[in-house]
Amino acid sequence: MNILLDECVTKRLKPYLPNHEVITVTEKRWNGLKNSQLLEKAVEDNFDLLLTIDKNIMYQQKIDNYRIIVAVIDSPSSKIEVIKEFIPRFNEMLPSFEKGNIYIIS
């Protein structure tokens, strides 16, 4: 699966997703884009999933307008020590994900 890590998610999460192609917003040079622009670019570049900790995205965007999955890690912190703890649940939920939907990983 092609996963785009939002700029609020540390690149240090990449090793915890070894079965996927993971690219950061920074690597794509998409920093500072509004969520709608970011989602459009991600779809154009054939990303399957945007992984973020930005809980506001579900209120700001109508995700069913985009052919991408948005997974929101419900983390109280952006620190890798905290975020990595959500990866087992993410992997467990992943097979049920469908494009055009938002999923909360808690």
Buried (B, 14 or more C-beta within 10 A) or exposed (E): EBBBBBBBBBBEBBEBBEEBEBBBBEEBEBEEBEBBEBBBBBBEEEBBBBBBBBEEBBEEBEBEEBEBBBBBBEBEEEEBEEBBEBBEEBBEEBEEBEBEBBBEBE
